[in-house]
Amino acid sequence: MRTIHQENGTREVWLAGVDGCTGGWIAAFVRASGDEVRLRIVQRFADVLEAPEGPAVVAVDMPIGLRERTGAGGRAAENAVRPLLGRRQSSVFSVTSRAAIYAANYREACRIAQETSDPPRKVSKQLFNIAAKIREVDEHLRSTHTARRVYEVHPEVAFWRLNGGHALDEPKKIKGRPYEPGLALRRQLLIAAGLPSDAVHARPFQVAGVRAGPDDLLDALACAMIARRIHAGTARPFPDPPPYDAYGLPMAIWA
């Protein structure tokens, strides 16, 4: 298990929770303690790691580590967290093989996925829609020395943790539209976890073609709360211990 040891002057340490959004990424930078939050949207995942805050931990809602062949349900990470989420488990996509993620189009991705899975299975549309972002993270981690501070998280697993180990009853979206009761529940959990109300209730914003919705904001903040747990050494990986892919990247969802 990887752990991050707290440094002297904890309030000076920045951490980041990151979620993909239309055209880029939304990042919630938080101190290792206290209630200071900085929200930012960027075009590249690398921009988060290169930010002035220099986050010691980056918790990102994106698969990290890809298998050459997959089994039922995707990777062990997805299979480990689904039972925790009750009716929210459909939010955990089955991650296909690396070759399928790097396919040029959806048809090709489905063909490769069937050839590299047992039992044979196509790629879901939802997963393929974020394939470019999966590749972006994968390529960055394989070409730099930043993998040691980047961790895979999942917002619904993060909210499960913030909710005392209980799955949330309300979805955050219904038929692709924000669902206010579900968003309100998530805001309450984030405020109870110590985040300031003005950050949790920040309005969606757009910069240079990158647009973040209310659910993206809450997901990034939830990821930041797990970044705090990782930094403090209280988070755990699912599965534990994590398996590693062919490039040495751990394949686990942290919470």
C-alpha positions in Angstrom: 0.0 0.0 0.0 1.3 3.4 -0.9 1.1 6.0 1.9 1.9 9.7 1.9 3.6 10.9 5.1 2.5 14.2 6.5 5.1 17.0 6.2 6.0 19.6 8.7 3.6 22.6 8.5 0.6 20.6 7.3 -1.4 23.6 6.4 1.2 24.5 3.7 0.6 21.2 1.9 -1.8 21.3 -1.0 -3.8 18.4 -2.4 -6.1 18.1 -5.4 -9.3 16.3 -6.3 -9.8 16.1 -10.1 -12.8 15.3 -12.2 -13.2 15.3 -16.0 -15.6 17.8 -17.5 -16.6 19.0 -20.9 -13.4 20.1 -22.7 -11.0 19.5 -19.9 -10.8 19.0 -16.1 -12.0 20.6 -12.9 -9.6 20.6 -10.0 -10.4 21.3 -6.3 -7.2 22.3 -4.5 -7.4 21.9 -0.7 -5.0 22.2 2.1 -4.1 19.0 4.0 -6.0 20.6 6.9 -8.2 23.6 7.3 -11.0 24.9 5.0 -9.1 26.7 2.2 -10.3 25.6 -1.2 -9.2 26.8 -4.7 -11.3 25.8 -7.7 -9.9 25.8 -11.2 -10.7 24.4 -14.6 -7.9 23.4 -16.9 -7.6 22.0 -20.4 -4.9 19.3 -19.6 -4.5 16.9 -16.8 -0.8 17.9 -16.6 -1.9 21.4 -15.7 -3.1 20.1 -12.3 0.3 18.5 -11.5 2.1 21.7 -12.7 -0.2 24.0 -10.8 1.4 26.6 -8.5 0.0 24.7 -5.5 2.3 21.8 -6.4 -0.2 19.2 -5.0 1.4 16.4 -3.0 -1.5 14.1 -3.8 -3.7 14.2 -6.8 -6.9 12.1 -6.5 -8.5 11.8 -10.0 -11.7 10.2 -11.1 -10.3 8.3 -14.0 -9.1 4.7 -14.4 -5.3 4.3 -13.7 -3.6 1.2 -14.8 -5.0 -0.9 -17.7 -4.9 -4.6 -18.2 -3.9 -6.3 -21.4 -6.8 -8.7 -21.0 -9.9 -8.2 -18.9 -12.3 -10.5 -17.1 -15.9 -10.3 -16.1 -16.8 -6.8 -14.8 -13.5 -5.2 -15.9 -10.6 -4.9 -13.5 -10.4 -6.1 -10.0 -10.8 -2.5 -8.8 -14.3 -2.1 -10.3 -15.4 -5.5 -9.0 -14.1 -4.6 -5.5 -16.1 -1.4 -5.1 -19.4 -2.2 -6.8 -20.8 -4.2 -3.9 -20.4 -1.1 -1.7 -22.6 1.1 -3.8 -26.0 -0.5 -3.9 -28.1 1.2 -6.5 -25.2 3.5 -7.4 -23.0 0.6 -8.7 -23.9 1.3 -12.3 -21.8 4.4 -12.0 -18.7 2.1 -12.0 -17.9 1.3 -15.6 -16.2 -1.9 -16.6 -12.7 -0.8 -17.8 -11.6 -2.6 -20.9 -8.1 -3.5 -22.1 -5.4 -1.0 -22.9 -5.5 -1.8 -26.6 -9.3 -1.1 -26.7 -8.9 2.2 -24.9 -6.4 3.2 -27.5 -8.6 2.2 -30.5 -9.3 4.9 -33.1 -13.1 4.7 -32.9 -15.9 3.0 -31.1 -16.4 0.2 -33.6 -12.7 -0.7 -33.4 -12.7 -0.5 -29.6 -15.6 -3.0 -29.4 -13.8 -5.4 -31.7 -10.5 -5.3 -29.7 -12.4 -5.4 -26.4 -14.1 -8.6 -27.5 -10.8 -10.1 -28.5 -9.1 -9.2 -25.2 -11.8 -10.1 -22.7 -13.0 -13.3 -21.2 -15.9 -13.7 -21.6 -15.9 -11.6 -24.7 -17.5 -8.2 -24.1 -17.8 -4.9 -26.0 -16.9 -1.5 -24.6 -19.8 0.5 -23.1 -20.6 3.8 -24.8 -20.1 5.6 -21.4 -16.6 4.3 -21.1 -15.6 5.0 -24.7 -16.8 8.6 -24.2 -14.0 9.1 -21.7 -11.4 7.0 -23.5 -9.5 10.2 -24.6 -9.2 11.3 -20.9 -8.1 7.8 -19.8 -5.4 7.9 -22.5 -4.3 11.4 -21.4 -3.8 10.3 -17.8 -2.2 7.0 -18.9 0.3 8.6 -21.2 1.2 11.3 -18.7 1.8 8.8 -15.9 3.9 6.5 -18.1 6.0 9.3 -19.5 6.7 11.3 -16.3 7.7 10.6 -12.7 4.4 11.8 -11.2 2.7 8.5 -10.8 3.7 8.2 -7.1 1.5 11.2 -6.2 -1.5 10.4 -8.5 -4.3 8.1 -7.2 -7.4 6.7 -8.8 -10.6 7.5 -7.0 -14.3 7.3 -7.8 -16.8 10.0 -6.6 -19.6 7.6 -5.5 -17.0 5.5 -3.5 -15.8 8.8 -2.0 -19.4 9.7 -1.0 -19.9 6.2 0.3 -16.8 6.9 2.6 -18.1 10.3 3.6 -21.5 8.8 4.4 -20.0 6.4 7.0 -19.7 3.4 4.7 -23.3 3.6 3.4 -24.3 3.9 -0.3 -26.2 7.1 -1.2 -29.9 6.6 -1.9 -30.2 9.5 -4.3 -28.5 9.8 -7.8 -26.9 13.0 -8.8 -28.4 12.9 -12.3 -31.6 11.5 -13.8 -31.7 11.0 -17.6 -28.5 13.1 -17.9 -29.9 16.1 -16.0 -28.8 17.3 -12.5 -31.1 15.9 -9.8 -31.3 18.5 -7.0 -32.1 16.1 -4.1 -29.1 14.0 -5.0 -26.9 17.1 -5.3 -28.1 18.5 -2.0 -27.3 15.3 -0.2 -23.8 15.4 -1.6 -23.4 19.0 -0.6 -24.4 18.2 3.0 -21.8 15.4 3.2 -19.0 17.7 1.9 -19.9 20.4 4.3 -20.0 17.9 7.2 -16.5 16.8 6.1 -15.2 20.3 6.7 -15.4 22.0 3.3 -16.7 25.6 3.3 -20.2 26.2 2.1 -19.2 28.8 -0.5 -17.0 26.2 -2.3 -19.6 23.5 -2.1 -22.3 25.8 -3.5 -20.1 27.4 -6.1 -21.9 28.0 -9.4 -20.9 26.1 -12.5 -18.4 28.0 -14.6 -16.7 27.9 -18.0 -13.2 29.1 -19.1 -11.7 28.8 -22.5 -14.1 26.2 -23.7 -13.9 24.0 -20.6 -17.3 23.7 -18.9 -17.9 22.2 -15.4 -21.4 21.4 -14.2 -22.6 21.2 -10.6 -22.1 17.5 -10.5 -18.5 17.9 -11.8 -17.8 20.4 -9.0 -19.1 18.1 -6.2 -17.2 15.1 -7.6 -14.0 17.0 -7.7 -14.5 18.1 -4.1 -15.3 14.5 -3.0 -12.1 13.4 -4.7 -10.2 16.1 -2.7 -11.6 14.6 0.5 -10.1 11.3 -0.4 -6.8 13.0 -1.3 -6.8 14.2 2.3 -7.3 10.6 3.5 -4.5 9.4 1.3 -2.2 12.1 2.6 -3.1 11.3 6.2 -2.5 7.5 5.6 -6.1 6.6 6.4 -7.3 5.7 2.9 -7.4 2.2 1.7 -7.2 0.8 -1.9 -9.8 -1.5 -3.4 -8.5 -4.2 -3.9 -5.9 -4.3 -1.2 -3.1 -4.8 -2.1 -3.5 -3.4 -5.6 -2.4 -5.4 -8.6 -0.1 -3.6 -11.1 -0.4 -3.3 -14.9 2.4 -4.0 -17.4 3.8 -0.5 -16.9 3.9 -0.7 -13.1 0.8 1.4 -12.5 -1.4 0.3 -9.6 -5.0 -0.6 -10.5 -7.0 0.3 -7.4 -9.7 2.7 -6.4 -8.8 4.6 -3.2 -11.2 5.7 -0.4 
